[in-house]
Amino acid sequence: MTPSARYAAAIDVLDSFLNGEPAEKLLLNWARKNRYAGSKDRAAVRDIVFDCLRNLSSFQAISGIYNGRGLAVGHCLNVGLEPTDVFNGEGYGPEPLNEVELASLNSKPTLNNVQKGNLPDWIFQMLKADLAEEVNVLAAKLSLRAPVDLRVNTAKTTLNAVRLTLEKEGISAQPVDYVGTALRIVQNQRRILASKAFADGWVEFQDAASQAVVNLLNIQPQTKILDFCAGGGGKTLAMAAAQPAAKFNAWDISTERLKSLKVRAKRAGVTVSVLETKPSAPTYDLVFVDAPCSGSGSWRRNPEGKWRLTLDRLNQLHAIQAELIQQAAACTKSGGILVYVTCSIFKYENQAQVDGFLNDYPAFKLYKKKNFVIGDPGDGFFCAILQKNSDVRI
């Protein structure tokens, strides 16, 4: 495919996205219908689409064209391409810009902070209430592509051994400051799934900040741990790699999500008991709640999320989080630890949620909390470590 043809494909996907269809499904369907497109073409179209979703409002405002073509024009300008060279009507490329589009493009509009921030207005204002003028810095970070991080399975190997193994396959990786289990891929990230290190269970894809959350926990041998919202088990496996002698149980409301945990645990060489029924007895030393949330801390990876989130959905998530932390508290034994985590940048889902819980459950005290801002070292995360009957130490 020519560069122009790639933009034309991206425009079709973007127009359908703007009509309410999910980006991932659209890209998958496009790839299935256009099997002539090679892996580099598929990757290029995907990159254009996701760059446009990260920068949707600014790309549209820069071009003055509020559709898929406008987003593609904004992308061209952002990467230093002359739009008329791409919109040339040749081969399978997009049709040339018409007079109205050219007039819009030449108007040189001045962008306001919300347009520059590439966030829906209500989200921008909510974050501004939390962060004041720092919201502009945060929004700028969310408009950038996230790095690709790996978690090294230190129960099996070392960072240096993984780096050397990856280098032999042409994959370059660097350590991440202050996260002793993390490697950041700087070259040939799409080769990871086919690498020996991945096949042998030496590495898993996991954001560096997600790993840093687990590193906050002082897990001891024989500690009985419940991952209460385990999902695919990324943090379960990270905890198991950090302390293989602990005892791990995992539960999630979705049995489908748990299926991949069994496969991943076997590859990683760790033992995790997957529970079929929701636990409720206070028998666990540590209960880990990676709560469903807005995912706003990972909007660099999933930019669709910021355009699909509504206030009603955020309120629903807030209610679910409150219920889950209460249920997890019931599983925490006296002297035990309850860990509440979100991949969110909203105080509403983080500190406000914890404050509400502590007000209703005086047996728990806040032991430690940490906000991981986007880019330091990875996605945005919140972690609160609470202890039940804090006069009893585990």
Secondary structure, DSSP 4 states (H G I P E B T S, - for coil): --HHHHHHHHHHHHHHHHTT--HHHHHHHHHHH-TTS-HHHHHHHHHHHHHHHHTHHHHHHHHT--SHHHHHHHHHHHHT--HHHHS---TTSPPPP-HHHHHHHHT-PPP-HHHHHTS-HHHHHHHHHHHTTHHHHHHHHHTSPPPEEEEE-TTT--HHHHHHHHHHTT-EEEEETTEEEEEEEEE-GGGGGGSHHHHTTSEEE--HHHHHHHHT--PPTT-EEEETT-TT-HHHHHHHHH-TTSEEEE--S-HHHHHHHHHHHHHHT---EEPSS---SS-EEEEEEE-----GGGTTT-THHHHH--HHHHHHHHHHHHHHHHHHHTTEEEEEEEEEEES---TTTTHHHHHHHHHH-TTEEEEEEEEE-TTSSSS-EEEEEEEESTTS--
